[in-house]
């Protein structure tokens, strides 16, 4: 749904994913497609893309569909994440394709596959999102 994509773009504007150049292509409550272009400022000293940049792309791709599926009064946060870096990125655009593999009342589990322009797997990411109710002021 294009509306979710527009909401996602507004949600990341001016935040870390925006600074890294992450582009939002598709968002539904079941998954998302995002991309990021290789750039010098995203690399380690020896020229490969930093794992933290790849993790941010993957985590953002996993979080946006959870956001799209929230009910009124709910929010969420990443509670756990694991990233397997499979191959280095030295050029081009990488694409993250996420899927919500479980959505319960309190948690969502998401998987993101990050691939290069040739379709080769760059990274595999899995995370648990905790769904929280906003019950008003605390303290």
C-alpha positions as CSV (number, residue, x, y, z in Angstrom):
1,X,0.0,0.0,0.0
2,X,1.5,3.3,-1.1
3,X,0.1,5.1,2.0
4,X,2.4,2.9,4.3
5,X,5.4,3.8,2.1
6,X,4.7,7.5,2.4
7,X,4.2,7.1,6.2
8,X,7.5,5.2,6.4
9,X,9.4,7.8,4.4
10,X,8.0,10.5,6.8
11,X,8.9,8.4,9.8
12,X,12.6,8.0,8.9
13,X,13.1,11.5,7.5
14,X,15.9,13.3,9.5
15,X,16.8,10.2,11.4
16,X,19.6,7.7,11.0
17,X,18.2,5.7,8.0
18,X,17.8,9.0,6.2
19,X,21.4,10.0,6.9
20,X,22.6,6.7,5.5
21,X,20.7,7.2,2.3
22,X,18.1,4.4,2.8
23,X,15.3,4.5,0.2
24,X,11.9,3.0,0.9
25,X,10.3,1.2,-2.1
26,X,7.5,-0.8,-0.6
27,X,5.9,-1.3,2.8
28,X,3.0,-3.5,3.8
29,X,2.1,-5.0,7.2
30,X,3.7,-8.3,5.9
31,X,7.0,-7.0,4.7
32,X,9.1,-4.2,3.1
33,X,11.7,-3.5,0.4
34,X,14.4,-0.9,1.0
35,X,17.7,-0.1,-0.6
36,X,21.0,1.7,0.1
37,X,23.7,2.8,-2.2
38,X,27.4,2.1,-1.5
39,X,29.1,5.3,-0.5
40,X,32.6,6.0,1.0
41,X,31.2,7.4,4.3
42,X,29.5,4.0,4.9
43,X,32.7,2.0,4.7
44,X,35.3,0.6,6.9
45,X,38.9,1.9,6.5
46,X,39.6,-0.9,4.0
47,X,36.7,0.0,1.6
48,X,33.9,-2.4,2.4
49,X,30.5,-1.3,3.6
50,X,30.3,-1.2,7.4
51,X,28.3,-3.9,9.1
52,X,26.5,-1.3,11.2
53,X,25.2,0.4,8.0
54,X,23.9,-3.0,6.7
55,X,22.4,-3.7,10.1
56,X,20.5,-0.4,10.1
57,X,19.1,-1.1,6.6
58,X,18.0,-4.6,7.7
59,X,16.5,-3.4,11.0
60,X,14.7,-0.6,9.3
61,X,13.3,-3.0,6.7
62,X,12.1,-5.3,9.6
63,X,10.6,-2.5,11.6
64,X,8.5,-0.7,9.0
65,X,6.1,-3.6,8.4
66,X,5.6,-4.0,12.2
67,X,4.8,-0.3,12.3
68,X,2.4,-0.7,9.5
69,X,0.5,-3.4,11.4
70,X,0.2,-1.6,14.7
71,X,-3.2,-0.9,16.2
72,X,-4.3,2.4,17.7
73,X,-2.4,3.0,20.9
74,X,0.5,0.6,20.1
75,X,4.1,1.2,19.5
76,X,7.1,-1.1,19.3
77,X,10.8,-1.5,19.8
78,X,13.5,-4.0,18.7
79,X,14.3,-6.3,21.6
80,X,16.7,-8.7,19.9
81,X,18.5,-8.9,16.6
82,X,21.1,-11.1,14.9
83,X,22.9,-10.3,11.7
84,X,24.9,-12.8,9.6
85,X,27.2,-11.0,7.2
86,X,27.7,-13.3,4.2
87,X,29.8,-11.3,1.7
88,X,31.4,-7.9,1.6
89,X,29.9,-4.9,-0.3
90,X,32.4,-2.9,-2.3
91,X,30.1,-1.1,-4.8
92,X,26.6,-0.8,-6.0
93,X,23.2,-0.8,-4.3
94,X,22.1,-3.4,-1.7
95,X,18.4,-4.2,-1.3
96,X,16.7,-5.4,1.9
97,X,13.6,-7.5,1.6
98,X,11.9,-8.2,4.9
99,X,9.1,-10.5,6.0
100,X,7.1,-10.7,9.2
101,X,7.3,-14.4,10.0
102,X,5.3,-14.1,13.2
103,X,3.0,-11.5,14.7
104,X,1.4,-12.0,18.0
105,X,-0.2,-9.7,20.6
106,X,3.1,-8.9,22.3
107,X,5.9,-9.8,19.8
108,X,6.7,-9.9,16.1
109,X,9.5,-11.8,14.5
110,X,10.9,-10.5,11.3
111,X,13.5,-11.8,8.8
112,X,15.4,-9.6,6.3
113,X,17.5,-10.8,3.4
114,X,20.0,-8.2,2.1
115,X,21.2,-8.8,-1.5
116,X,23.5,-7.1,-3.9
117,X,22.7,-6.0,-7.5
118,X,23.4,-9.5,-8.8
119,X,21.0,-11.0,-6.3
120,X,23.7,-12.6,-4.2
121,X,23.0,-12.8,-0.4
122,X,25.0,-10.1,1.5
123,X,23.4,-10.6,4.9
124,X,20.7,-12.4,6.8
125,X,19.0,-10.6,9.6
126,X,16.4,-11.8,12.1
127,X,14.9,-9.8,15.0
128,X,12.2,-9.8,17.6
129,X,10.1,-6.7,18.0
130,X,8.2,-6.1,21.3
131,X,4.8,-4.6,20.8
132,X,3.9,-2.1,23.5
133,X,0.6,-0.5,24.5
134,X,0.8,3.3,25.1
135,X,-1.3,3.5,28.3
136,X,-0.5,7.1,29.0
137,X,2.0,8.9,31.2
138,X,4.2,7.0,33.5
139,X,6.3,8.0,36.4
